[in-house]
Amino acid sequence: MTNSATTPGLINMSEYPMREPQNAQELVNLVQNTISQIQDKFGQMSDTIMTRIDDMGRRIDDLERNIAHVIAQTNAELP
């Protein structure tokens, strides 16, 4: 089992020393900062996933063109 402090792509909690909030405002700030960091990370992950999906779509399109070309050549060579 991996630890979030060492797993690539996850927020490294060892970089964020935690101290107990001293009052309600510090707690609110801590929660807001944590949510902001999580949103940023999800945004980055979403962008990465969309880039990979787009890349895979281009590869599939290229593969379809290549298959169509091979089929056309094969049909042209048949008597």
CORJOFEN-V520911 format. One record per residue. N is the residue number from 1. RES is the residue in one small letter. OMEGA is omega in radians with two decimals (none if undefined). NEAR is the number of other C-alpha atoms within 8 Angstrom. Layout:
# CORJOFEN-V520911
[[N,RES,OMEGA,NEAR] [N,RES,OMEGA,NEAR]]
This chain:
# CORJOFEN-V520911
[[1,m,-3.09,2] [2,t,-3.13,5] [3,n,-3.13,6] [4,s,3.12,9] [5,a,-3.10,9] [6,t,-3.10,7] [7,t,3.12,9] [8,p,3.09,4] [9,g,3.11,4] [10,l,3.10,8] [11,i,-3.13,8] [12,n,-3.07,10] [13,m,3.12,8] [14,s,3.09,6] [15,e,-3.08,5] [16,y,-3.14,6] [17,p,-3.10,6] [18,m,2.96,4] [19,r,-3.09,4] [20,e,3.10,4] [21,p,-3.09,8] [22,q,3.13,6] [23,n,-3.07,6] [24,a,-3.12,7] [25,q,3.08,6] [26,e,3.10,9] [27,l,3.11,10] [28,v,3.13,8] [29,n,3.13,8] [30,l,3.14,9] [31,v,3.14,8] [32,q,3.12,8] [33,n,3.13,8] [34,t,3.12,8] [35,i,3.12,8] [36,s,3.12,8] [37,q,3.13,8] [38,i,3.12,9] [39,q,3.11,8] [40,d,-3.12,8] [41,k,3.10,10] [42,f,3.09,8] [43,g,3.11,8] [44,q,-3.14,8] [45,m,3.12,8] [46,s,3.11,8] [47,d,3.13,8] [48,t,3.14,8] [49,i,-3.14,8] [50,m,3.09,8] [51,t,3.13,8] [52,r,3.11,8] [53,i,3.10,8] [54,d,3.12,8] [55,d,3.12,8] [56,m,3.09,8] [57,g,3.10,8] [58,r,3.13,8] [59,r,3.11,8] [60,i,3.10,8] [61,d,3.11,8] [62,d,3.13,8] [63,l,3.11,8] [64,e,3.11,8] [65,r,3.13,8] [66,n,3.11,8] [67,i,3.12,8] [68,a,3.12,8] [69,h,3.13,8] [70,v,3.11,8] [71,i,3.13,8] [72,a,3.11,8] [73,q,3.14,8] [74,t,3.13,8] [75,n,-3.14,7] [76,a,-3.12,7] [77,e,-3.14,6] [78,l,-3.12,5] [79,p,none,3]]
